[in-house]
């Protein structure tokens, strides 16, 4: 597994944790059952990503591998936790933004 995928997993786990703690009242470091299911699902999706070595952020991915219900749940988590990440985990937030700006090798090949 690449460092980028590992960092994306860490960022997603932090975001889900922040959302769950503030929305569902979970203890710090813990997840409620609903959020734990989302986290397990998201990990499986990341591990099976067909673009793994050069993965774009999920928002920019041409293939949406999340089921619609899970995709909406992740979207809710990101909408809530994203702005708060700047204050609580600024380095992870910045790296995530930079990953979104990254040009993948497939995009480079198209432009040539």
N, C-alpha and C positions, 0 to 999 in steps of 0.2 A: 504494500500500500504506500502511496506517495505521501510526502510531507504535506502537500496541499490538501489531500483528502483527509488526512488526520486533523489538520487545522480546521477544515470545514466541519468535521464531526465535532470538534471541541467547541467551535462557535455555535453550532446548532444546539448542542447540549446546554451551553450557558444560556442561550436565548430561551429555550424551553424551560429551564430551571427558573429563570427570572419571571417568565410569564406565569408559571405554575405557582410560585411562591406568592406573587402579588395578586393573582386572580383567583387561585384556588386555596390559598392559605397553607400551602405545604411548607414544611420546615426547610431551612436552608440545606441544600445538598440532597434533598428528597424530592420525589415526584409523586403526584397523585396517580391513581391507576390509569386515568385517561391520558395524561401526559406521558406516562411511562410507555403506554402502548404506541403513542406517536413517536417517541424517541426510538423504540425498538424498530418500528417500521422504517423510520428515516435512516437508521444505520444500515438496515438490509438494502435499502435503495442505493445508498452511497457505495456500499461494497460491490454492488452489481452494475454500477454505472458503466455503460459501454464506452464512454469517453474518458475513462479514469486517468490515463496518463496526462491528458491535456484538457481536463474537465472544465467547462464553463460554469459560472454560477447557475443554479437551478432556474433563476428568473430569465436567463438568457439562453437556456438550453433548447435546441430544436425538438427534442423528444421529452415529453412530460411523462415520466415513469410513475408518478404518484397517482393513486386512485383519486378521483375527484373529491371525495370526502376528506381524505388525508391532505390533499393539496390545499383545500380550503382551511383546514386546521393549521397547517404550517403557515399559511398566509396570515392568519389571525395572530399567530405567535410572532411572526416577523413584524407585522404592523405595530404591535404593542411593544415588543422588546427592542426593535431596531433603533429607535431614537434614544432609548435609555442606555443602550450599549456604549454610546459615545462617552457617557459619564462614568459608567461602571467598569467597562472593559474597552478603553479607547484603542489599544493596540489591535485587539481582535477586530474591532469595528473598522479600523482603518485598513487592515489587511483584507477584510472582506470587500470593502469598497474597491480597493486596488485589484483584487481578483476579478471583480465585475468589469473593470476597464481593460483587463488583459486581452490581448489578441491571441486567439488560438491558432495552431498550425493550420487547421482547415480554413480559417478566415484568411490567413496569409496566402495560402495556395490559391484561393479564389481571386484575390486582388492582383496576382501576378499574371 
